[in-house]
Amino acid sequence: MKKTVLRSIFALSTAALWCVGAPSFAQTAEVAAPQATPKATVDTAVKKVAAEPAKSPSANKAAKAARLAKLEARRKEHIRETLVRSLGPGTKIESVTKTPYGGLYEVRIGPELIYTDAKASFLFVGSVLDNKAATNFTKQRIDQITKVNFNELPLDLAVKYVKGDGKRVIAIFEDPNCGYCKKFRRTLQSVDNVTIYTFMYNILADDSVQKSRDIWCSANRSKAWDEWMLEGKLPPAAAAGCQTPHDKVLALGQKFRVTGTPTVIFTDGSRLPGMVDVKALEDKWASMKSPAPAPAVAAR
């Protein structure tokens, strides 16, 4: 029962990132007690090492630091093992990092972050904020973790759309069956001077692949995509021999841990998950030093 509750809380927190624009929240859950814990042993050892007199300052300092590092590694491994037992054996924890705030440990699961205490007794799901500076440390870390090298994006696998001078460039992962993607497309109609590269990321429904194939194989991909997303009008069925980049785009999205649509990627490597309004886009572009020139990829 406790594992189910923990998984549900984590699922709710990650779902809030995609499409719905729900307000952020924080929750705390008690973790099931591990069968055996080295926590007290680690704490005792840390105190003992820290209290040792410095007989040879330079050599002793290096040795002490090495021993403390090993003890800290033991603590992190204990946290990892405890959380895997609590959240389930399928949980893939990529890293456990001690933070400088509140004695918390950051636990990275895919592109998401949760927090725990040194004993791994509690989980903290939500954002860590600096109350004085109004800084969202969690958002900063997620931005860092999910940053993309825009210049390495295979833009030839995307549908290109240019409006106005096209100086402001974004890439979007969208599914043809995504309702929020369709709403976002309507929002983009009021944005000028933009180049949009759309990666048709088919993850929501069985027929997403076929719809994307018909659009990709049409004479004017950009027109066909907009007609479907804005008007619900599909192009004629694709020819039997027409090849699409579906597998490559799917692998690309998985590489960049795109787990929901729409996901917008800017030329500075940052991303905005979920449907956003024009103001959010304009604010983001304004915060960037200068718009990157649109890469030379032919539209079709």
C-alpha positions as CSV (number, residue, x, y, z in Angstrom):
1,M,0.0,0.0,0.0
2,K,2.8,2.4,1.0
3,K,4.6,1.8,-2.3
4,T,1.4,2.5,-4.2
5,V,1.0,5.9,-2.4
6,L,4.6,6.9,-3.1
7,R,4.3,6.1,-6.8
8,S,1.0,7.9,-7.0
9,I,2.5,11.1,-5.4
10,F,5.5,11.0,-7.8
11,A,3.3,10.4,-10.8
12,L,1.2,13.4,-9.9
13,S,4.2,15.6,-9.5
14,T,5.6,14.7,-12.9
15,A,2.2,14.8,-14.7
16,A,1.9,18.5,-13.6
17,L,4.8,19.4,-15.9
18,W,3.0,18.4,-19.1
19,C,0.2,20.1,-21.1
20,V,-2.2,21.0,-18.3
21,G,-0.5,24.1,-16.9
22,A,-1.4,23.0,-13.3
23,P,0.1,25.0,-10.4
24,S,3.2,23.5,-8.8
25,F,2.8,21.8,-5.4
26,A,4.9,20.0,-2.8
27,Q,4.1,16.8,-1.0
28,T,5.9,14.8,1.7
29,A,5.7,11.1,2.0
30,E,7.1,8.8,4.6
31,V,9.3,6.1,3.2
32,A,9.0,2.5,4.3
33,A,11.7,1.7,6.9
34,P,14.5,-0.3,5.3
35,Q,15.3,-3.8,6.6
36,A,18.6,-2.6,7.8
37,T,20.2,0.8,7.8
38,P,23.9,1.8,8.0
39,K,22.9,5.4,8.8
40,A,23.9,5.4,12.4
41,T,27.1,3.7,11.5
42,V,27.9,6.2,8.8
43,D,27.1,9.2,11.1
44,T,29.3,7.8,13.9
45,A,32.2,7.2,11.5
46,V,31.9,10.7,10.0
47,K,32.0,12.2,13.5
48,K,35.0,10.1,14.4
49,V,37.0,11.0,11.3
50,A,36.1,14.7,11.7
51,A,37.3,14.7,15.3
52,E,40.7,13.1,14.6
53,P,43.7,15.4,15.5
54,A,45.8,16.6,12.6
55,K,49.2,15.0,13.1
56,S,50.5,15.9,9.7
57,P,48.3,18.7,8.4
58,S,48.7,18.2,4.7
59,A,48.8,14.4,4.5
60,N,46.2,14.0,7.2
61,K,43.8,16.5,5.6
62,A,43.9,14.6,2.3
63,A,43.4,11.2,4.0
64,K,40.6,12.5,6.1
65,A,38.9,14.0,3.0
66,A,39.2,10.7,1.2
67,R,37.7,8.8,4.1
68,L,34.8,11.2,4.4
69,A,34.2,10.9,0.7
70,K,33.9,7.1,1.0
71,L,31.5,7.5,3.9
72,E,29.4,9.9,2.0
73,A,29.3,7.5,-0.9
74,R,28.0,4.8,1.5
75,R,25.3,7.2,2.6
76,K,24.2,7.9,-1.0
77,E,24.1,4.2,-1.8
78,H,22.0,3.6,1.3
79,I,19.6,6.3,0.1
80,R,19.4,4.8,-3.4
81,E,18.7,1.3,-2.1
82,T,16.1,2.5,0.4
83,L,14.2,4.5,-2.2
84,V,14.3,1.6,-4.8
85,R,12.8,-0.7,-2.2
86,S,10.1,1.9,-1.4
87,L,9.3,3.1,-4.9
88,G,9.6,-0.3,-6.6
89,P,12.4,-2.4,-8.3
90,G,11.7,-0.7,-11.6
91,T,12.7,2.7,-10.3
92,K,15.8,3.9,-12.1
93,I,17.7,6.4,-9.9
94,E,20.4,8.1,-12.0
95,S,22.0,10.1,-9.2
96,V,21.9,11.0,-5.5
97,T,23.5,14.4,-4.7
98,K,23.9,16.2,-1.4
99,T,22.4,19.7,-1.7
100,P,23.6,22.9,0.2
101,Y,20.1,23.6,1.4
102,G,18.3,22.1,4.4
103,G,20.4,18.9,4.6
104,L,18.4,17.5,1.7
105,Y,19.6,15.0,-0.9
106,E,18.6,15.5,-4.5
107,V,17.4,12.3,-6.2
108,R,17.3,12.3,-10.0
109,I,14.8,9.9,-11.6
110,G,15.0,10.6,-15.4
111,P,14.5,14.3,-16.0
112,E,12.6,14.7,-12.6
113,L,13.9,15.6,-9.2
114,I,12.7,14.6,-5.8
115,Y,14.3,15.1,-2.4
116,T,15.0,13.1,0.7
117,D,16.7,13.4,4.1
118,A,20.0,11.8,5.0
119,K,18.1,8.8,6.5
120,A,16.0,8.4,3.4
121,S,13.0,8.4,5.8
122,F,11.0,11.0,3.9
123,L,10.4,12.1,0.3
124,F,9.9,15.7,-0.7
125,V,8.1,16.1,-4.0
126,G,8.0,19.6,-5.4
127,S,10.2,22.7,-5.8
128,V,12.8,24.0,-3.4
129,L,12.6,27.8,-3.2
130,D,14.9,30.4,-1.7
131,N,12.5,32.4,0.3
132,K,14.7,35.5,0.4
133,A,15.9,35.6,-3.2
134,A,12.7,34.0,-4.6
135,T,14.9,31.6,-6.5
136,N,13.5,28.2,-7.6
137,F,16.5,25.9,-7.2
138,T,14.6,22.9,-8.5
139,K,13.7,24.7,-11.8
140,Q,17.4,25.8,-12.2
141,R,18.6,22.2,-11.8
142,I,15.9,20.8,-14.2
143,D,16.8,23.4,-16.8
144,Q,20.4,22.3,-16.4
145,I,19.6,18.6,-16.7
146,T,17.3,18.9,-19.7
147,K,19.3,21.5,-21.7
148,V,19.7,20.6,-25.3
149,N,22.4,21.6,-27.8
150,F,20.1,23.1,-30.4
151,N,22.8,23.0,-33.1
152,E,22.9,19.2,-32.9
153,L,19.2,18.8,-33.5
154,P,18.6,16.9,-36.8
155,L,16.3,19.6,-38.2
156,D,15.9,17.7,-41.5
157,L,13.7,15.3,-39.6
158,A,11.3,18.1,-38.7
159,V,8.5,20.0,-40.5
160,K,9.7,23.6,-41.1
161,Y,7.4,26.6,-40.9
162,V,8.5,30.2,-41.4
163,K,6.5,33.3,-40.7
164,G,7.8,36.9,-41.2
165,D,11.5,37.2,-41.1
166,G,11.9,33.9,-39.2
167,K,14.6,35.2,-36.9
168,R,13.1,33.7,-33.7
169,V,13.6,30.0,-33.9
170,I,12.1,27.1,-31.9
171,A,11.7,23.4,-32.2
172,I,8.6,21.6,-30.9
173,F,7.9,18.0,-30.2
174,E,4.2,17.4,-31.0
175,D,1.9,14.4,-31.5
176,P,-0.9,14.7,-34.1
177,N,-3.4,13.5,-31.5
178,C,-2.4,15.9,-28.7
179,G,-5.2,18.3,-27.9
180,Y,-2.9,20.7,-26.1
181,C,-0.6,20.7,-29.1
182,K,-3.6,21.8,-31.3
183,K,-4.4,24.6,-28.9
184,F,-0.7,25.7,-28.8
185,R,-0.8,25.8,-32.7
186,R,-3.6,28.3,-32.5
187,T,-1.5,30.3,-30.1
188,L,1.4,30.3,-32.5
189,Q,-0.8,31.9,-35.2
190,S,-0.5,35.2,-33.4
191,V,3.3,35.0,-33.2
192,D,5.3,36.8,-35.9
193,N,8.8,36.5,-37.2
194,V,9.3,32.9,-36.2
195,T,10.8,29.7,-37.6
196,I,9.3,26.6,-36.2
197,Y,10.7,23.1,-36.6
198,T,8.1,20.5,-35.6
199,F,9.2,17.0,-34.7
200,M,6.2,14.7,-35.1
201,Y,6.6,12.7,-31.9
202,N,4.1,9.9,-32.1
203,I,3.6,8.7,-28.5
204,L,-0.1,9.2,-27.7
205,A,-2.2,6.9,-29.9
206,D,-1.9,4.0,-32.2
207,D,-2.9,6.0,-35.3
208,S,-0.4,8.9,-34.5
209,V,2.2,7.2,-36.7
210,Q,-0.2,6.9,-39.7
211,K,-1.4,10.5,-39.4
212,S,2.2,11.8,-39.2
213,R,3.2,9.6,-42.2
214,D,0.4,11.0,-44.4
215,I,1.5,14.6,-43.4
216,W,5.2,13.9,-43.9
217,C,4.6,12.4,-47.3
218,S,2.4,15.2,-48.6
219,A,3.6,17.7,-51.1
220,N,3.6,20.6,-48.5
221,R,4.3,19.2,-45.1
222,S,4.0,22.5,-43.2
223,K,0.6,23.3,-44.8
224,A,-0.6,19.7,-44.2
225,W,0.4,19.8,-40.5
226,D,-1.3,23.1,-39.9
227,E,-4.5,22.0,-41.7
228,W,-4.7,18.9,-39.5
229,M,-3.8,20.6,-36.2
230,L,-6.0,23.7,-36.8
231,E,-8.8,22.4,-39.0
232,G,-8.8,18.6,-38.5
233,K,-8.2,18.1,-42.2
234,L,-5.9,15.2,-43.1
235,P,-4.0,15.0,-46.5
236,P,-4.5,12.0,-48.8
237,A,-3.0,8.7,-47.7
238,A,0.7,8.4,-48.2
239,A,2.1,6.3,-51.0
240,A,3.1,2.8,-49.9
241,G,6.8,3.4,-50.5
242,C,7.1,6.7,-48.7
243,Q,9.6,6.6,-45.9
244,T,9.3,8.7,-42.7
245,P,11.6,9.7,-39.9
246,H,9.3,8.2,-37.2
247,D,11.9,5.9,-35.6
248,K,14.6,8.5,-35.6
249,V,12.3,11.2,-34.1
250,L,11.1,8.7,-31.5
251,A,14.7,7.9,-30.6
252,L,15.6,11.6,-30.5
253,G,12.7,12.4,-28.1
254,Q,13.8,9.5,-25.8
255,K,17.4,10.7,-25.9
256,F,16.3,14.2,-24.7
257,R,13.7,12.6,-22.3
258,V,10.7,14.2,-23.9
259,T,7.9,12.5,-22.1
260,G,5.0,14.8,-23.0
261,T,3.8,17.0,-25.8
262,P,4.0,19.8,-26.7
263,T,7.6,20.4,-25.6
264,V,9.2,23.6,-26.9
265,I,13.0,23.9,-27.3
266,F,14.7,27.2,-27.7
267,T,18.0,28.0,-29.4
268,D,19.7,28.5,-26.0
269,G,19.0,24.8,-25.2
270,S,16.3,25.5,-22.7
271,R,12.8,24.1,-22.9
272,L,9.2,24.8,-22.0
273,P,7.1,21.7,-21.3
274,G,3.4,21.9,-22.0
275,M,1.2,24.4,-23.7
276,V,2.3,28.0,-23.0
277,D,0.8,31.4,-24.0
278,V,2.2,34.1,-26.2
279,K,3.5,36.1,-23.2
280,A,5.5,33.1,-22.0
281,L,7.1,32.8,-25.4
282,E,7.8,36.5,-25.8
283,D,9.2,36.7,-22.3
284,K,11.5,33.8,-23.0
285,W,12.8,35.4,-26.3
286,A,13.3,38.7,-24.5
287,S,15.4,37.0,-21.9
288,M,17.7,35.6,-24.5
289,K,20.7,37.8,-25.4
290,S,20.0,37.7,-29.2
291,P,18.0,35.4,-31.4
292,A,20.0,32.8,-33.2
293,P,19.8,32.8,-37.0
294,A,17.5,30.2,-38.5
295,P,19.5,27.1,-39.6
296,A,19.6,26.6,-43.4
297,V,17.0,23.8,-43.8
298,A,14.7,23.8,-46.8
299,A,11.0,24.1,-46.1
300,R,8.7,21.5,-47.5
